[in-house]
Amino acid sequence: MRWDIFCQIVDNYGDAGICWRLARSLTSLHGQDVRIFCDDLPTLNLLASGVDDSITKKIDLQPWEASYDNARHPVTTPEVVIEAFGCALPDRYLAGLLIASKKPIIINLEYLSAEPWVVDFHGKASPQAHGLAKYFFFPGFQDNTGGILIDPIPKESNDSIPQVLKSTWAKLRPHAKRISVFCYPGAPLGKWLQDLSKVGEDFDVVLTYGQLEQLNLSISNSIDLPPHIQLLSIPFVSQDEYDWVLSQCDFNIVRGEDSFVRAQLAGKPFIWHIYPQEDRAHEVKLAAFLDLYLESANECVRAACIDAMHWKLPSHWIAAFDAWSSYSKAWRAQLLQKQGDGGLAARLIRFVA
């Protein structure tokens, strides 16, 4: 089938990352024909860089305006149209669908959530005045939701260093614990790192692209850290290369939906720096996830994880690190078992069928 995915980027890389990962799963694993119309094509192209050509050539990346520019990009009516995260379809594109002889199904792909109410709304129809069939599709961790994007499943052990990361990885100390950092500006990272330095272990802290500048950290003067805390910045990397970073670190700090899921699939302890919302809805989403994530955890892991997720200083919970690491591996295995039907991409195809 032909799928048109519409993506308006709100959170830097997050929205584009989900759309790109969904597109590559639909094409590479399920043989679908996919176009992405994006209002920030340079960002989308960045995420697609570094990926094997056999994957990228299967996906047609177009600017947002191309969806209604019939002179240069004739609109071929798809079987499925995805409004990623509730973005509205361009009027001219929608007009083309209304006069087409073959009517598509429109999917409103929502944000991932572990909240219980998602189960009741997943897959429900959303009647439209124009008459086209439209449905809500909710990604989720429960069996009766849309699932999560699991492809490609990261390898638990992969020592092949991506070329773009070789210079950074050469500076890592073999005895030091590794922490990757990808968080929003509001995170108390400076204070967090200063407390970490009191733990008495060596840590190599891998800062993702832009974090050093965004958080106003400087190895030389802005933050006073002892030698056993080493800060290292990496360049912008593709999704697959970032997955590798997560797999090679002992602890990961992540933020958007894609990195949040990939951290879980890496099987390591992590902090989800969920995007803060003015109405505090993010607190409800975080609590709902922790209810699921910690359902089988002992009290030691439960307390450590909750403290960490709420940015309590590492000295409060670091003693439970080994137990949390073991639990993270078990959670990864549980996730892969529950998503054994192919996860979100496969469930979308079955839903449309």
KEGU-163471 format. One record per residue: z, x, y of N, C-alpha, C, O, CB in turn; residue in one letter. Coordinates in steps of 0.001 Angstrom, whole numbers, plus 500000, padded with zeros to 6 digits. Atoms other than C-alpha are relative to their C-alpha. Glycine has a CB too. Layout:
REM residues N
ZXYZXYZXYZXYZXYa ...
This chain:
REM residues 353
500000500841498809500000500000500000500000500882501250500436502033501225501224499046500001m 499905499308498712499590500993503633501273499557500703501589498370500781498749499715500889r 498761500245499262502821501297505583499851500579501390499424501724501543501232500616499270w 499905499501498630503115501595509366501470500032500386502151499006500358499171499115500996d 498603499835499602506467502974510511500055500272501498499407501197501988500684501151499201i 499842499823498552507447502625514177501365500610500287502394500115499825499836498647500751f 498779499247499743510021505077515497500124500308501482499277500986502064500022501297499182c 499635499626498635511582505247518949501258500863499915502275500442499362500232498727500912q 498911499045500178513849508262519233501097499738501022500871499782502232499484501448500122i 498831500253499159517303507476520581500955501187499934501439501660500962500720498700499565v 498992498957500210519530510180519104499323501326499636499412501770498491500997499578498889d 500609498692500215517583513432519469499145500030498732498013499547498736501079501070499923n 500781499836501221516484514191515895500277498922498955499502498762498013500272501349499408y 499535500872501071518326511501513938499015498926499581498690498812498399501254499358500410g 500907501099500341515952508533514136498691500536499412498180500000498429499709499136501245d 501231499405500515512880510716513638500226500586498615499348500517497755499483501083500955a 499699499410501297514586512470510741499984498987498878499476499267497792501331500675500042g 499999501051501017515125509229508854498577499522499722498178499367498568500884498818500444i 501372500494500182511571508025509465499143501015499255498343500650498393499362499675501357c 500775498956500676510107511356508379500394500105498527499524500221497663500201501356500700w 499570499883501395512221511540505217499544498779499192499164498914498029501539500152499920r 500482501192500692511321507939504329498504500111499728498039499796498633500301498736500824l 501457499884500166507621508616504893499639500983498894498753500713498084499346500439501314a 500336499009501020507604511723502731500376499512498606499710499863497632500701501323500296r 499641500574501295509400509853499932498975498967499557498571498939498394501389499367500063s 500982501035500337506974506932500090498673500607499553498040500108498622499771499079501197l 501294499399500328503931509217499980500078500917498787499307500758497840499472500776501188t 499966498968501039504962512118497747500496499486498653500013499915497605500870501138500447s 499422500472501255507000510214495173499410498683499519499405498400498321501478499851500153l 500425501349500377505483506734495259498533499712500311498073498588500115500860498989500700h 501437500154499809501841507289496243499593498987501043498507498416500952499385499633498733g 500320500970498954501967505066499332499217500675501136499203501900501256501296499349500549q 500810499532498866499736505397502414500786499703501276500990498539501619498571499306500028d 499037500192498913501926505953505484499506500587501315498995501706501364501333500626499632v 500171499510498633501426506240509238501331499844500728502052498868500524498852499231500747r 498837500121499117504235506936511701499517499992501435498792500892501858501019501157499765i 500256500058498562503899505850515327501318500304500707502289499560500570499420498592500437f 498743499516499426506503507728517358499855500218501499498816500685501965500443501303499314c 500055499830498547507348507778521067500382501416500437500401501714501631500918498993500672d 499695498591499704508338511470520839499403500851498888500115501380498035501557500245500128d 500701499304501077505720513135518680500385501475499882500455501983498762498516499888500213l 499582498593500143506777516730519522501253500171499142501329501100498337500250500602501368p 498792499909500818510222516101518011499682499738498539500176500437497655501061499014500494t 500381500314501370508703514524514927499248501164499366499475501495498202499145498733499960l 500746498856500514506310517451514544500920501180499709500683501931498764498919500415500992n 499023498939500272509262519861514792500662499800498645500810500744497868501068500043501101l 499345500284501271510974518138511890499048500200498827499464500588497735500544498578499993l 500984499858501071507774518214509880499579501449499797498985501779498770498782499150500298a 500393498598500116507256521931510518500789500668498881501923500287498592500219500744501336s 499332499274501067508105524312507717499957499292498664500442499829497668501409500248500373g 500119500743501247507371521658505088498640500290499386497656500489500099500190498476500233v 501238499683500712504726522288502461498852499096500452499027497891500637500210499867498487d 501173500748499531501223521243503556499634498846499071499077497842499514498812500932500139d 500322501071500949500845519161500406500780498728500312500386497636499903500294500453498567s 499207501156499580503530516877501865499520499473501340499278498276501492501483500363500079i 500323500437498643502588516817505546498618499370500102498429498441500887500091501166500949t 501368500529499887498879516133504996499878498570499487498873497905499738499035500889499240k 500030501371500523499743512854503243500479498976501026500303497774500831500856499904498746k 499406500902499019501427511402506352499245500111501315499053501207501840501501500316500204i 500761500049498754499487510336509435500971499808501161501513498719501349498937498857499967d 499095500062498856501583511151512523499216499680501257498271500385501608500769501322500168l 500734500452498825500467509301515636500965499750501162502120499387500942499196498720499679q 499173500391498855501790508852519174500132498481500056499301497756499510499396500537501322p 499705501433499916503250505436519966498793499208500489498469498156499938501189499756500927w 501114500723499376500265504430522116498802499849499057497978498953499236499562500719501272e 501146500069500916497827505082519260499988498714499189498957498339498631500009501192499061a 499934501225500798499020501896517582499179498872500612498811497926499916501442499555499846s 500795501073499389497111499789520111498782500522500740498134499774501471500854499198500951y 501180499428499366494399502140521306498825499884499036498532500812498283500244501485500410d 501052500268500973491504500608519401498771500890500180497980501050499251499591498560500087n 501175499165499761488940502907521004500042501277499158499034501702498593499898500355501486a 499888498726500716490293506060519377500667499859498639500368500624497722500771500988500834r 499256500153501242492609504792516631499972498534499579500927497797499826501462500503500160h 500085501404500413491417501501515170501194499613499122501581500354498219498681499743499243p 498843500463500749494332499500513819499538499355498702498900498303498711500838499010500836v 500254500579501308493945498919510100501234499225499594502340499766499601499641501090498944t 498844500838500308496159496054509036500719500521498764500114500635497698499572498539499793t 499236499505501144498924497385506789500578498859499174500579497702499596501119500916500470p 499250500981500790500741495610503997501437499877500508502044498808500441499997500393498508e 498598499970499571504114496636505447500104500687501359499496501733501585500888500730498950v 499694499384498706505293497345508993501511500158500094502254499199499883499443499141501199v 498568499737499888508687498964509514500373500239501452499859501153502097500405501208499137i 499382499771498697510579498599512777501282500794499737502304500218499364500295498632500769e 498839499180500296512967501515512409501106499735501012500905499893502217499624501485499992a 498811500207499179516416500645513756499760498963501095500281499085502204500441501316500621f 500167501136499114515221497460515416499119500226501208499155499439502153501298499570500456g 500906499809498856512631498950517757498931498907499977498414498560498915499336501424499967c 500980501080499915510257496240518988498587500550499856498282501627500368500143499242501329a 501394499591500142506594496466518009499282499872501341499567498953502108499288499152498918l 500791500128498774504158497123520866499237498676500013498738498243498974499018501182500136p 500622501323499903502680493842522117498563500016499507498133499112498790500045499499501437d 501411499966500392499084494934521624499831500200498496498904499661497892499274501109500751r 500041499821501459499765496083518069500328498685499307499655498291498354500991501109499549y 499601501275500593501531492815517268498888498966500138498655498172499226501286499484500655l 501112500940499808498630490851518731498915500226498959498310499272498470499409500141501413a 500992499698501023496305492649516324500402499464498641499556499011497870499778501487499915g 499525500531501279498472491632513393499830498484499937499503497930498888501472500374499781l 500046501466499983498480487992514473498601499457499750498442498369499195500512499481501326l 501372500490500197494695487713514436499359500564498744498231500200498411499143500347501200i 500548499402501221494203489755511258499980498976498879500832498090498820500818501236499579a 500093500937501121493114487920508127501094500241498975501551499314498307498640500108499333s 498937499644500951495685489769506035501289500231500781501340501102501650499618501274499161k 498736499907499263499268489326507252500957500947499284501145500849498071500645498601500160k 499036499076500615501794492113506675501404499413499945501690498379500548500029501314500766p 498569500274499960505491491934505925500622500980500993500316502172500971500658500127498569i 499308499133499043507675493275508742501424500226499518502141499278499197499992499382501432i 498657499635500420510844495129507793500760500573501192500316501535501817499958501017498831i 499102499441498996513653495661510299500965500918499256501955500462498685500768498867500807n 499162499026500696515153498862508871501204500334500872501061500920501945499195501288499653l 498786499834499206518741498989510073500641501367499771500196502146498929500997498896499669e 499232498769500177521201501860510432500838499911498724501241498828498300500909500262501231y 499155499916501187523135503014507372501441499636500351501980500084501363499935501414499388l 498597500366499784526590501468507090500651499677498664500016499142497755500120498793500972s 499216500343501188529310501140504470500816498736500211501606498361499344500921501150499624a 499217501200499703530734498012506117499696498886498991498539498700498615499711499513501435e 500182501024501040531257495139503632498984498922500362498284498425499480501315499346499706p 500888501099499614529255492586505665498528500322499773497703499411499699500219499651501451w 501392499585500200526053494594505127499418499351498742498247498971498713499904501539499899v 500453500580501267525845493243501571499481498573500202498499498169499580501146500006498969v 500373501404499798525618489657502845498714499830500801498046498803500682501119499271500697d 501169500137499134522808490337505321498776500761499497497660500528499963500342500471501379f 501124499212500510520671492792503360498959499114499327499287498274498488500497501059499016h 501101500724500622517264491383502446499776498599500517498899497890500023500221499933498562g 500137501362499488517689488202504471498798499880500940498438500828501638501282499575500726k 501149500263499137514735486645506274500443499893501459501562499479501762499277498709499562a 499776500116498558514498486803510057498827499207500578497847499798501033500134501426500689s 501125500836499554512291483843511068499550500334501422500370500496502325500382498529499923p 500579499622498712509939484654513957499121498871500534498498498144499760499182501306499868q 500826501033499382508186482349516417498516500204499705497755499240499617500228499980501503a 501425499740500250504868484089515716499589499739498552498397499732498244499669501431500362h 500319500408501360505102483208512019499883501112498979499804500827497784498759499264500013g 500069498911500964504902486665510453501332500138499266502398499953499854499628501322500700l 498788499853500806507372487275507634500743501276500388500162502361500422499654500017498495a 499199498846499589510204489562508723501349499932499284501932498860499122500191500034501558k 498755499940500757513284490734506822500873501149500488500377502172500960499712500152498502y 499049498933499735516414492758507452500161500848498734500284500316497631501372499422500464f 499784499090501131516788495819505226501099500977500399500919501805501292498674500764499602f 498818499205499651520203497483505302500224501121498986500572500844497839501248499102500076f 499574498897500868520663500953503815501506499923499783502240499445500647499607501376500613p 498570500050500281524052501294502167500339500747498729499452501191498000500469498564499896g 499524499275501174526154502902499461500246499067498817500284499511497669501277500756500336f 499739500953501073526827499729497484498707499709499227497600499896499734500601498689500572q 501154500266500867524557498711494610499068498936500583497849499070500481500476499560498621d 500805501121499519523365495485496277499652500139501483499657499158502227500738498691499765n 500520499727498650522193497132499529498689500760499851498154500884498749501034500819500869t 501275499288500036519090499115500467500082501426499498499052502085499359499410500008501346g 499873498646500522520504502395499163499901501058501090499908500735502278498944500247498958g 500117498883499070520196505826500781498785500840499637498258500753498528501282500863499992i 501127499104500233517419508376501138500504501249499287501223502055499877499290500372501338l 499466498896500797518087510888498377498991501125499780499348502172499241500467499481498668i 501047499015500304514793512800498256499770500940501169499824500508502321498691499296499637d 499898499389501327514409515630497832501459500275499646502258500645500507499183501306499942p 498632499743500436517574515978495773500265501494500101499580502281499447500239499486498547i 499753498562499826519069519323496854500523500647498730501275500037497971500986500231501131p 499519499242501151519669521961494214501419500473500276501746500880501391499067501204499690k 498619499564499828523306522811493634500085501511500178501006502007500828500844499566498806e 500004498545499859522447526501493391498586500456500318497674500277499511500529500695498710s 501315499518499582519537528028495302500201501198500923500540501041502096499179498869500714n 499733498772499251519793531645496436498778500513500755498841501570501384500497501071499064d 501221499566499323516246531864497815500106499680501493500000498520501892498745499315499375s 499759500193498568516798532371501552498698499676500728497738500440500619500654501254500612i 501199500286499199514234530653503820499728501129500992500658501736501523500159498662500753p 500388498880499154512306533176505901500649499925501381501108500939501907498492500045500141q 499484500174498644513509531738509222501504500304500105502021500516501202499732498581500469v 498552499804499998517146532258508201500434501379499499501627501681499476500647498942499159l 499637498737500634516991535728506667500788500924500927501742501568500490498756500705499523k 499303499088499092518089537638509776501445499559500225502344500395500317499261500082501342s 498639500505499833521121535369510256500819500208498744501970500640498808499981498525500369t 499258499923501259522093535348506606500381501442499656501348501677498932499173499395498865w 499670498589500238522040539160506546501306500394500677501924501388500293498869500901500497a 498772499689499263525007539093508972501236499353499384502358499675499776499863499555501440k 498862500672500605527194536863506790500795500968499132500237501856498488499536498800499173l 499114499146500788530159538495505133500234499350498635500574498169498565501354500238500742r 499938500607501344530278537997501341501351499383499662501415498471498838499670501036498964p 498659500505500338534045537346501278500428498835500898501444498194500628501024501128500106h 499587501012499023534127534889504213499569498602499578498514498427498968499423500325501376a 500412501394500194534107531102503925498982499645501080499057500138502206501233499026500046k 501085500360499084531055529528505563500142498553500457500390497650499657498631500212499329r 499940501338499404531094526546507919498749499803500845498439500637501695501301499810500865i 501138500329499131527982524923509408500442498951501009501279498099500710498777499488499167s 499594500898498916528253523047512710498781499324500621497879499988501132500787500773501077v 501025500812499341525996520226513939500704498742500493500811497756499764498786499653499021f 499200501114499493527987517894516198499599499657501431498831500375502072501497500338499935c 500282500446498640527847515985519471500853500765501006501855501373500631500247498491500133y 499269499239498984529040517486522769501479499645500122502280500493500518499351499801501319p 498615500406499816532279515503522747500979500558498991502185500363499143500079498549499968g 499098499469501025533685517277519690500895501097500584500419501924501363499192500552498802a 499085498953499504536766519443520414499833501294499207500791501809498630501469499521499920p 500310498896500901535075522352518697500714501292500388501172502034499518498510500233499972l 499333498776499576536553525140520813501439500052499518501875501056498954499957500124501507g 498606500087500434540121524027520120500092500065498481501002500678497924500649498705500517k 500044500035501465539210523413516477499817501415499440500489501794498481498855499075499512w 500252498637500465537871526967516048501188500917500283501516501787499476498741500559500660l 498839499170499682540848528517517778501137499769499006501840500707498631500481499713501424q 498985500286501013543178526743515346499591500589498656500430501102497915500225498482499871d 500502499443501260540978527813512431500303501494499914500564502022498833498483499755499865l 499762498556499985541480531414513491501430500360499612501710501519499302499691500559501373s 498604499747500343545216531052512772500284499816498513501391500078498043500896499090500800k 499803500305501417544661530099509122500233501265499176500907501230498147498796499240499455v 499796498745500707544533533735508055498900500370499035499076501279498224501265499945499272g 501154499677500828541134533743506327498832500378500897498853500128502102499625498812499079e 501232499685499275537705535048507343499041498822499888498848498267498807499342501301499451d 500951501105499969535199532392508387498737500437500754498817501025501832500636498742500665f 501279499860499309531513532675509254499553498597500396499337497739499540498919500722499097d 500329501330499478530601529718511473498536499996500437498157500676501391500942499609501195v 501441500074499751526884528865511446499732498839500953499898497676500586499199499823498663v 500280501013498986525924527010514629498523499653499970497673500537500073500418500489501408l 501394500422500027522744524963514433499384500119501396500078500342502388499882498552499476t 500776499783498777520053525144517092500567499199501182500732497982501096498533499618499766y 499534500640498786521375524390520567501497499809500099501997499468501171499356498708500130g 498559500255499972525053524152519602500736500997500894501677500627501596500570500054498585q 499329498987499194526038527410521278499938499635501475500934499743502191499372501379499766l 500172500378498597524633526234524608500630498635500280501303498450501294498509499980500369e 499511501363499791525532522569524203501510499955500121502045499209500942499552499102498866q 498543500021500008529181523277523522500603501088500874501818501288500898500507500145498592l 499557498973499053529350526095526065500901501037499336501933501439499874500735499353501168n 499261498973500716530563528570523508499302501327500188498075501385500265500130499655498502l 500560498660499907530070532288523862500894500947499218502115500935499376499861500457501482s 499215499064500796531153534971521462500765500962500910501863501403500567499090500783499033i 499424498953499171531917537306524359501121499526500916502128500221501054498932500617500819s 498985500320499000533907535330526915500503498560500034501682498346500317499472500324501309n 499576501385499793533991531505526881501070499562499014501863498670499315498813499078499896s 498991500365500986536100531313523747500551501281499395499792502171499011499411499062498896i 499334498788500467538605533895522594500335499838498522501304499170498163501285500294500834d 499794500094501437538327534263518824500229501386499421499608502351499867498802499320499318l 499767498704500639539663537058516627498817500387499116497964499548498825501296499967499168p 501150499516500780537269539190514535499760499261498697498631499236498207500180501438499700p 500253500651501294537815537194511361499325498639500150499064497972499149501305499836499240h 500864501161499770535985534241512990498696500510500612498674500985501747500696498931500939i 501306499543499523532305535104513321499098498804500287498872497971499410499337500938498967q 500920501068499626529964532754515215498574500509499918498252501572500449500309499473501417l 501404499634500164526282532864514302499123498798500305499365497710499785499726500525498572l 500934501085499695523447530758515755498734500154499175498258501264498934499660499974501504s 501271499979500727520377529801513778498938499289500840499275498450501675500143499325498592i 501067500687499261516975528726515147499795498589499474500429498187498498498687500787499908p 500338501334500495515547525231514772499366500136498617498486500972498413499036499259500986f 500516499925501370514840524630511086499514498621499555499897497597500121501089500534499028v 500506501255500560513006521994509066501096499314499195502169499879498983498755500255499113s 499016500732500793514810519360507025500364500748498729501542500855498386499475498618499652q 499731499304501257514446521320503799500832501257500231501711501586499434498687500361499300d 499236498785499689515759524487505432501441499660500391502374500388500054499317500788501138e 498645500433499658518722522601506878500766499571498752501959499846498630499956498847501015y 499362500353501274519443521148503431500526501253499304501613501250498727499004499253499079d 499597498748500635519585524715502165501262500553500670502172501023499987498854501037500067w 498812499536499278522089525676504893501234499231499528502274499832499259499813499832501532v 498871500825500442524340522760503878500468500407498606501666500452498328499614498514500010l 499655499639501379524190523825500235500679501359499915501434501614498977498754499999499133s 499473498637500036525139527422501083501331500149500729501975501194500634498999500945500596q 498728499945499271528156526593503267501102499330499182500838498476498336499867499319501387c 498848500568500704531633525756502012500495498720500660501148497889500028501129501016499939d 499560501168499233532248523165504715498947499728501066498424500655501684501424500229500646f 501059500344499052529825521261506942500482498952501004501137497974500643498760499486499252n 499769500998498957530198519445510251498641499416500360497744500143500788500721500623501267i 501292500658499809527391516899510633500180498819500938501303498470501304499396499539498643v 499857501090499036526588514007512925499124498791499675499667497766499263499669500498501379r 500865501160500162523524511698512601499863499558498554500369500207497638498646500296500560g 500093500625501317522606509522509650499411500928498944499907500978497819499170498749500089e 500653499154500994520314512027507951500909501148499571501095501376498376498684500549500551d 499128498875500365522659515020508117501272499507499306501830500207498461500368500824501252s 498834500623500637525547512717507138499765499809498503500626500138497687500316498645500663f 500334500207501410523809511785503876499767501333499299500213501527498168498756499105499865v 500308498714500637522571515325503203501259500815499742501325501562498766499035500803500867r 498733499301500228526102516702503589500672499496498721501256500277497970500945499814501208a 499424500553501223527262514346500848499252500481498769499858500784497741499992498481500051q 500805499547501129524377515349498598500138501499499762499794501989498687498544499649500227l 499726498579500194525288519001499158501253500208499148501463501289498598500161500702501354a 498819499914500842528556518252497356501099500873500567501841501506499816499621500507498669g 498984499180499339530787519986499917500859499126500926500404498072501369499334501156500803k 499208500717498992533670518822502145499290500024501347498575500976501659501409500617500130p 500711500074498725532446517731505562500762499129500988501603498311500614498580499453499797f 499576500897498930533313516164508883498772499258500496497767499875500850500703500779501164i 501079500802499415531086513297509991500393499693501442501258498856501700499744498669499175w 499747500276498593531080513407513776499131498812500400498061498981500984499704501257500899h 500753501225499778529918509824514086499794499785501496500673500073502307500722498790499372i 500352500183498589528177508913517340500971499018500663501085497875500221498540499493500138y 499019500885499361530826507474519691499335498878500796498398499117501557500910500806500918p 500509501168499277530141503969521029501104499423500887502286499474500544499474498920499010q 499024500486499025531812502358524036500881498882499453502052498778499817499288499517501236e 499211501109500554532926499300522068500823500424498787501456499595498133499083498849499615d 499235499407501107534500501635519450499533499519498638500274499590497658501466499689500161r 500549500452501285532247500212516745499911501162499011499959500952497799498606499365500200a 500095498837500888531934503752515378501272500195499177501223500700498056499713501259500812h 498748499861500734535592503685514384500031499075498786500562499431497734501188499707500915e 500073500951501108534976500625512221499070500535498921499374500441497732499518498617500492v 500958499451500966531943502274510593500602501175499243500420501292498031498711500438500710k 499380498852500659533880505467509882501062499545499004501134500059497888500619500948501039l 498948500501500889536817503546508404499401499375498741499929499551497643500878498971500733a 500650500639501148534466501553506159499460501047499030499570500894497813498859499077500470a 500497498944500875532843504724504865501151500682499264501063500925498060499202501030500807f 498880499313500630536190506401504217500629499149498898501113499687497902501049500362501045l 499489500882501049537328503352502238499213500194498700499792500230497615499931498526500454d 500831499783501182534391503886499878500116501427499489500313501662498297498547499678500311l 500024498577500357534359507676499924501282500432499304501240501235498372499780500850501242y 498704499564500514538065508025499152500595499049498977501778499143498650500959500167501129l 499489501023500919538362505145496708500677500615498776501678500091498288498865499085499553e 499454499369501209539031507516493775500783501271500298501170501987499375498882500318499037s 499336498753499616540715510321495724501512499906499826502103498836499969499666500352501447a 498541499982500037544306511398495197500544500052501426499782500212502379500519501207499170n 499408500103498670546748511214498094499796501266500818499658501207502040501475499698499889e 500186498721499313546339514906498923498626500075500660498516500415501838500176501164499018c 501370499975499474542551514690499349499814498914501050499192499141502088498974499821498861v 500125501119499055542777511318501071500562500370501376499908500164502399500726498753499453r 499359499654498727545185512575503732499228501104500714499037501042501929501456500439499768a 500729498883499397543235515813504299498687499532500610498341499927501723499735501089498959a 501299500477499528539892514027504657500152499138501248499405499305502212499290499209498898c 499795500881498838541194511380507055500391500824501219499906500577502323501088498933499701i 499612499134498887542848514045509188498789500755500553498586500818501766501085500994499551d 501163499209499577539686516154509270498983499138500736498447499546501767499337500666498789a 500996500881499394537406513218510083500411499537501400499566499171502217499768498794499107m 499510500385498674539597512392513067500323501229500849501049501142501839501243499109499870h 499933498761499229539442515990514285501414500535500174501717501182501176499390499787501344w 498730499289499990542992516968513497499721501476499719498759501800499022500997499399498949k 500268498570500110543248520742513624500034500453498535500808499922497739501021500799500828l 500116499565501404542336522599510408501329500381499349501514500165498151499069501171499916p 498720499582500578545864523961509953500772498827499396501663499032498571500851500682501063s 499322501187500525546975520357509232499545499657498578500307499069497810499752498811500919h 500546500479501272544740519900506185499344501078499136498928500781498016499004498933500270w 500752498958500711543229523244505086500588500313498625499877500802497747499960501268500833i 499372499727501296545728523554502220499370499180498873499438499567497707501497499711500073a 500618500873501006543872520734500435498515500303499810497802499529499170500179498538500397a 501430499722500000540487522432500795499417500064498590498374499463498329499731501299500720f 500545499844501357540016523370497113499936498651499283498960498354498594500858500994499182d 500004501326500636540979519892495924498903499126500579498253498380499846501362499312500172a 501059500764499348538607518337498464498627500478499530497710499673499362500114500120501532w 501274499453500489535821520655497297499653499424498635498510499036498396500063501537499923s 500238500577501330536212519444493711499643498530500100498756498047499396501231500177499106s 500270501427499826536279515839494862498587499777500554497914498817500178501048499367500937y 501334500130499409533090516369496895498909500112498952497900499411499027499791501058501071s 500975499867501093531214517474493791499952498730499159498881498280498750500347501210499108k 499947501247500768532385514391491932499346498849500760498670498015500159501449499645499664a 500620501037499180531309512154494836498476500151499980497758499154499897500533500065501453w 501442499757500073527852513770494818499432499453498694498408498771498698499695501508500126r 500471500481501303527467513036491107499999498473499948499087497865499388500878500566498870a 499908501458499964528580509443491674498870499404500847498262498404500464501369499564500554q 501091500475499142526083508992494529498667500040499272497912499067499286499919500837501274l 501285499851500687523181510307492482499880499016498838498789498526498547499831501438499491l 500029500977501086524138508062489582499699498604500537498897497870499960501336500000499241q 500201501335499431524290504966491807498609499835500600498080498725500658501050499720501062k 501333500050499420520972505861493434498944500411498969497838500819499326499924500907501236q 500902499589501073519363506571490078498728499190499917497788499575499221500701499921498704g 501204500831499982516845503797490725498984500488501031497957499842501240500369498552500285d 500921499466499003515186505952493400500481499859501434499840500359502359498689499331499866g 499444500109498658517349505025496365499173499128500931498445498242500485500140501358500592g 500541500885498974516098503526499609498480499810499886497997498680499959500342500543501368l 501464500120500052512373504283499270499563499107498845498726498221499020499351501388499864a 500375500795501172512125502829495772500449498549500151499735497633499742500606500607498728a 499518501373499817514228499795496687499149499253501023498943498047500887501473500002500443r 500903500621499039511977499124499691498729499508499317498279498386499547499651500984501115l 501254500369500697508888499114497474500224498793499100499406497874499076499463501193499161i 499733501135500871510482496772494964500246498733500798499824497649500394501191500289499108r 499723501162499149511690494472497750498687499390500513498505498173500472500912500405501193f 501285500487499493508196494216499245499189499361498882498553498327499086499204501146500645v 500743500551501130506661493633495825500534498613499614500026497995498678500079500956498794a 
